[in-house]
Amino acid sequence: MGTVPSDIDIARAATKKPIFEIGAKLGIPAEDLVPYGHDKAKLSASFIAAQAGRPDGKLILVTAINPTPAGEGKTTTTVGLGDGLNRIGKRAIICVREPSLGPCFGVKGGAAGGGYAQVVPMEDINLHFTGDFHAITSAHNLLAAMLDNHIYWGNALDLDLRRITWRRVIDMNDRALRQIVGPLGGVSNGFPRESGFDITVASEIMAILCLASDLHDLEQRLGAIIVGYRRDRTPVFARDLKADGAMAVLLKDAMQPNLVQTLENNPAFVHGGPFANIAHGCNSVVATRTALKLADYVVTEAGFGADLGAEKFFDIKCRKAGLQPAAAVIVATVRALKMNGGVAKSDLGAENVDALQRGCVNLGRHIENIKKFGVPVVVAINHFSSDSESEVAAVKAYAATHGVEAILCRHWADGSAGIEDLARRVVDIADAGTADFKPLYADALPLMDKIETVAREIYRAGDVTAEPAVREQLRRFEEEGYGHLPVCIAKTQYSFSTDPERLGAPTGHTVSVREVRLSAGAGFVVAITGEIRTMPGLPRSPSAERIALNEAGYIEGLF
């Protein structure tokens, strides 16, 4: 038996077509593509605007059970399903997020799919790509610099230095930057104050770029960012600092979606990259809307498990962008379900139907939650070679008890040929028109009630706690006219609870809200729970220790 090729070996062996040929499949003229080399390009704003009158295709969400070290393969399944739809003769586009450098050099690795279901060029996508994240980082830190500069030159806006809310960002895991004190060094450097860094994917500007509809909307949202408060608690906006125009200039190119291709030469938009555990976890609205104008079916993903990514996709992205999803796919693996049932990672290769059945409660919870949004569901069993027939049959039987079908998918090993059954089922569901999408809560509900609704309905919490200062902050947000906004809950991705060790489907736990932040430009209120951090740290042995260039000049250790 031969050696199984690695993801990177498969990606490097790909036969890519010139990006203009990929664009031509979608009817995009060459002059409306801005090439970044031969295999990636950005769409022009004028082309996107010209599609406004075309009818929309059908939107398919790919989500998953809670992630485990065993692996689920959500992006891999998203890519595979897009290829599968094209294989059965449908016009389909994939819309996924751009990876962050933080996880690439930390522990998670790349995020461009795997096996024979990948988007390429894989190395470029995972490292710098077209520079979108650098533009976001620069725009964010420009605002921070202009804020400190304004204070240095007399603070005409009367900002209270104790109430500055705008931090800095960097696209790297660096716990040492979570809390900092600066500027130091005396009068010539400014006034000392406490601040800190977040990771770029947690930046409000990342969220703004992903939710803005065009450049004009982008600049309006940038101007609405609140950078801090005066002593009388009135907000100071980015537009008050006259920073919004320069920030929009930095983001002009980053705003345009990136076109690449799958291993099977099908089109994919890779654009935007907020994390779903600390942000809203979806690719850009402009990429999704453009894809819907160009294809009959658009397959997109939302980060981590359905308790985070899917909830935010429905309650934030779809609500704000007016999107109507036609179907949802929940990705699960036999291995991950066994881990939810108590099996150690080292023992996952052995058949264990009993543990699998115990772990299936995690899958069942996600099925129930998706149905609450009125969206029909199908389960994709992402196949591993160690899966036994009995285990696969057990997952199918469990899904059937929830009134949904579970379909075995072999796209990692076989590409589109291994996912045809799921593709046909998704088409049947989407074309049936049974989706009746509705957000979980109404705009008019008070902010704390929105947080409690998500915690109780999606996480199945028994109680939601918040310090009086947090509740008072929410009340002030409402007084300032932001009570209609949706909530974006920052929570561990590993559990329905705020304890990452509680696998399966816990109930009756307590969700503690320790901090709330207003993202006025993005258009949501962030509620930070448990021990979640907006600046991750590196693990004891980060992937960066094993990443290098080999003698042939190829990158080793990234995947």
N, C-alpha and C positions, 0 to 999 in steps of 0.2 A: 504493500500500500504506500503510495507516494506521500510526500510531505504536503500538508495543506498550506497553500500560499497565504501570507499575511495580508492584511488590509492594504498596507502600503505597497506590497509587491503587486497586488491586483491593480491598484490605482496607477502605478508607474507603467504597467503593461497596457493601459487603456489606449485604444485608438480614438483619439479625439478629433472632432471635426472643427474647422475654423469657426469662430464664434459668429461670423456673418451668416454661415449656413444654418446655424441653430436659430438665429433671429429670423431668417427667411421662412423657416417652418411656421412661425407665428405671424408672418406678414409684416415683419419689422424691416423697413428699408435700411440699407447699409448706412445711409447718412444719419439715421436716427440712433445709431449705436456708437458709443465712444469707447474704442477698444483699449484695454489694458493688457497689452500683449496679444497673442493669437487666440487665447482660449477663455477670455472673460471680457465683459464690456458693461458699460452703464447705458441705460435707456435715457433718451433725451426727454426733457420736461415737455417740449412741444408735442412729441409723439404721444406721451401719456395723456395730455390734455385733449388731444384730438380723438381719443377713444371714448369720451364721455357719453356719447349718444348710443353706444352699442349695448345690446342686452347682456346681462350677466350669465355666466355659467353657474354650476352648482359647487358649493363650498363644502369640502370634507375636512373635518378635524381629526387629526391623529393624536391621541393622548395615551396614557399608560397607567398601570398600577404604580404604587409607590416604588421609587428606585431602591435597589439593593446592590451589594457588591457582586451579586450573581449576574446582573445585566438584564436589561429589558429590550433595548433595541428600537426605541421610538423613532429616531431619525432614520435608521436603517429601513424600518417599515414604511415610513413616509416616502422615502426615495423608491423603495421597491413597489409600493402601491402606484406611484406615478408612472413608473415603467410598465407595471402590469396593465394599467388603464390604456396606455398607448399601445401595448401589445395586442389588446383585444379590439383595437381599431378606434379608440376614443381619443379625442384631442384633449390632452391633460398637461397641466403645468404643476410643478412642485414649488412651494414657497416655504423656505426654512430660514432660520436665523444664522447670523455670522457667529463663529466661536470667539470666545474671549481668550486672551493670552493667559489669564490667571489660571484657569483649569488646565490649559495645555502644559504649563510648566509646574503645575501643582500635582494633582493626582488623577483627574478625570481623563486627560488626554484629549485627542481631537474630537471634532463633532461634525463629520461630513458623511455619516453613514458607515457601512462596513461590508466586507465581503464583496459580493457582486451587486450590491445596492448602495452605490456611492455617488456623490457629486464630485466632480473634478474641475480644476486641478486641486487635489486634496491638500497638498502642502501649502499652496498659496492661500487657500481658504482659511486654513488654521493659523497662518502666520502673516499678519499685516493685510493680506488680501488687497483691496483697492484703497486702503487707508481710511475707511469710514470711522473706525474707532479712534484713530489718532485725531481726526477732525473733531469728533465729539469731545475728546479729552481737551483739545486745545480751546474749543469754544467755551467749555465749562471753566477752565482755568483762566481764560481771558476775563470772564466775568468776575472771578475771584480777585484777579489782579486789579481790575478797575474799581472794585469795591474797596480794597485796601488803599488804593491810590486816592480815592475820593476822601477817605477818612484822613489820610496824611495831609492833604491840601485843605484842611479846614472843616470837613464834615458838614457841608452846607445843608445836607438832607437830615441832619440831626439824628443819625443812626445811634442807637444805644449799643455800645460795644459788648454788653452782656447778652444781647439778643440778636447777634449775627447768626443766621441759620445756614448761610451758603458755605459749604466746605469745598475742598479740592478733591480731584480724582486722579487715579492712575490705573491703567489696565493691567494690574498685577496683584497677586496676593501678597500683602505686606502688612502684617499685624502691627509692626512697629509704628505705622503711620496712622493707626486708628485715632489716637489722641495726640495732638502736638500743641506746643506753645510757640508763638511767633507773632509778629516780628521781634527779634531780639537784637541787641547791639547798639541801642541808644536812639537818640532823637532822629538821626538821619535815616533810620530804617522804618520808623512808624511807631505805632502804639502796640505794646504787647497784649495779646489776648489768646485764649484757648480756642483751638479749632481741631481739624483732623481731615483725613482722607477717606473717601469711599472708593470702591472699585468702579471703573468707568461704566460697567453695565448697570450699576445702581444709580447712575446720574439721572437727574430729572431731564437732562437734555437728551439722553438716550431714549427715554420714554416719549419725549416730545417728538423727536425725529420719527419714532415708530407710530405715533398716533396722528401726526399732521397730515393734511390732505394735499398740500402743495406748498410752494415756497412762501406765498403770502401768509397762509395759515401758520407755517413754521415761525415766521418772524413775529406774528401776533402772539403766539404762545411763548416765545422766548421773552418778549417784553413783559409778559404776565408773571414771570418767575418772581417769587418773593425772596429777597436776599437777606432780610432782617426786619427789625421793628424799631420804632422810635420809643422814647420813654413813655409816651402816652399809648403805646401798643398799636399804633397805626402802622400798616406795612409799608416797606420801601421795595419798589419793583425794579427789575433789570432795566426797564424803559426809563426809570427815573435817573439811572446812571448813564443813559444814552449808550447802552452796550448792545442792544438788540440788533442793530444794523450790522455791526462788525461781526457778531456771532453768526448771523445768518449768512454773511459772506463766507465765513470759514466752513459752513455746513452746506453750501450751495451744491457741490458735487456729491457730498455724502448723502444728500436727500434722494438722489436718483437710484433706483433699484439696480442691483448687479445681476447680469445674466450669465449663467454658466451652463453646464450640461451634466447629465448622468453618464455612467459608463456605457449606457445604451444610446447615447447621443440624443436624449430627450431634454427639453428645456427646463431649467430650474432658476428661480429667483432666490438669491441668498442676500438678505438685507435686514439690518438691525439685529440687536442681540441682547435684550434685557433678560436677566435671570428671572425665573418664575418664583424662586423662594424669597427674593428681596425686591422684585419689581414685577411687571405684568407679564413677562415671559412669552411674548409673541413677536413674530416678524412684523415688518412695517405694514401699515394700512395701505400706503401707496403701492407697494408691491402686490398685496393681495387684491386690491381693487383693479389694478392693471391686468393681473393674471385673469381675473374673472371676465374681463372684456375680451381677452384673447383666446380663451379655452372654454370647452364645454364642462370640464371638471378641474377644480383646483384643490390640490391636496396640501394642507398646511399642518404644522404641528404647534403644540404649546408645551412649554417646558415642564419637566419633572412629572409627577403624578397628576391625575385629574383633579385632586383636591386643591392643587395650586394652579397649574397652567390652564386647565380647561375652565375652571371657575372664573379666572381672570379673563380668559379669551371671551367667554360669554358675557360676564358682567361688566367688563371694561371695554375691550376692543369691539365686540359686536354691538354693544349698546351705543358707544360713541361714534362708530363708523357706519351704523345702520346695516350691518351685515346679517344675512339670514342663513345660517348653516343648515345644510340638507341632511347630513349624517355625521356620525362620530365613530371612530375606530378606537377601541381600547387595546393596547398592546400588553401582552403578558407572556412570560416564559414559565415553563415547568420548573426550572431551576429557582427562579425568584419566588414562585408560589411555595415551593418546598422550604425556602428560607423563611418565608412568612409563617410557615408551619412549625418552625423550630429547628430545622436542620442546619448544621454548621456548613460553612462554605466548602470545607475540605471533603464533606460527605455528599455533596450534591449530585455526584455522578451515579450513585446507587439508586435503584428504584425504591420509592417510598410513597406509595399511594395514600397511606393514612396521613402523613405529614402534608402532602399536597392538598388533600381535601380540607385539612385544618387551615392551610394558608389561603385557600380559595376565598375565604371571607373578605380578604382585601380586595380581590377582584369584584366580588359581589357588591361591596360598598360603593365602588366607583361606578358600577353599572346603575345602581339605584340613583346616585347623584346626577349622572348625565341625564337620566330620564326626567329629573326634576326641571330641567331646562326645556323639555319638550322636543328633544332631539333623539331620533332613533339610533340605536347602537348595534354594532357588531364587534365581536372579540377576535383579535388576531393572535394566534399562538405562534410566537416567533420561535422557530424550531432550532433545537440544539441536537447534536448527534447522540448525546447521552439520553435523550428522552425515550421512554419506553411507550409502547402502544397502549398499555394500561393507563399510564399517566396522562397521555393525550386524551384518551377516552374519558377519563375522570374530569378533565377540564371541560370538555364538550358537554358532558352530562350536567355538570354544575351550572354552566352558563344557561343551559336549557331550563333549569329551574327558575331562572330569572327572566325567561321569555326571550332570550337572545341566542343567536348562533355563534359558536366559536369555530373558527376555521384555521386549520394548520397551514402555516406559510413557510416556504423554504427559499425565500428570496436571497438570504445571505449566501447560500451555496449555489443556487440555480438562477439568480436574477429574476427577471420578469416571468420566466416560465414557472417559477415556484410560487407565484402569488396570483395566478390567474383566477383561482376560485374566489379569493377575497375581492379582487377587482370586479368580477361579475356581480358578486353580492352587493358591493357598495353601489354599483350602478343601479341595481334593482331597487335598493332602498332609496337612493337619491331621486330616481325618476318617479317613484311612487308618490312623492310629494306629501308624505305623512308628517313631515317635521312641522311643529307648531312652536317655534322658538319663542321663549320669553325669559328675561333675566330673572334672577332669584328674588330680587327685591325691587321696590319702586324707588324712583328718584326722590320722592318726597319724604321717605322714611328718615328719621334722625340718624346721624352718623353712628352713634353708639349702637343703635338698634340694627343698623346694617352690619356692623362688626359681629354683633351677637347672632344675627340671622345666619351669616356664613359659618360661624363657629358651631352653632347648634345643628344646622341643616346639613352642612358638608362635613365638618369634622366630628360631629356627634358629641360635642362637649356638653358636660353637665352644668358647667358654670363658666362665666366670663368675668374676669376681674380686671380692674384698672384703678390706679391710684387717683385720688381726688384731683391732682394736678393734671392728669391725662384727660379726665372727664371735663375739667374746666377748659382745657385747650380745645377740645372738640366743640364745646359750647361757643367759644370765641370764633372758631372757624365758621360756625353756623351764623353767628351774628354778622360776620364779615361777608356773608353771601355765598358761602361755599357748601352749605348743607345739602345741596342737591347732588353733589359729586358722589361717584361710586367709591368704594373702599378697596385698597390693595393691601392685603394682609401678608406681612413678611413672617414666614414660619418655616421650620425645618421641613425639608422635602421627604424625609425618611419615614415619617409617621403621620397619621391623622391627628395625633396629639402634638404638643410642643416638645415632647421627649423623643429624641431620635431612636431610642432603644425600644420603644413600644411598637412592635410590628403588628401585623394582622389588621384587626378592625376594632380598636379600643373604643369604648363608650364611657360617658360619665366623667371624663377627665376635665380638668380646669385649664382654660386658655387665659393666660395673664398678658395683658397689653401693657408693656412697660414704657412705650413712647409712641407718639403720633407725629407725623410730619405732613405738612400741606404741600402738595405738588400742584400749585395753582396753574402753571403753564401746561403741564401734562393733562390736568383735569381729573385728579383723584387724590384721596387722602390715604397716606401710608400708615398702617398700624403695625408696629414691630412687637412681636411676641416672643416669649421664651428667651433663649440664649442666641437667637439668630443675629448675625453681624452683617453690616453692609460693607465691610472690608474683611474678606476672608484671610486666613493665614495659610502658610505652606505646611504640609505634613512633615513628619520627622525625616522622611526620605523622599524629597520632591522629585518629580519626573525630570526636572531640569538637570539633576545630577547625571542622568543617563542620556541626555540629548547632545548630539555632536554631529559634525560633518565627517563622513568617512573619506577614504583616500580618493574615491571617485567623485567626491563633491556632493554626495547625496546626504540628506538628513537621516540620522538614525536615532531611534529611541522616542520619537514623538508619538508613535501610535502603538 
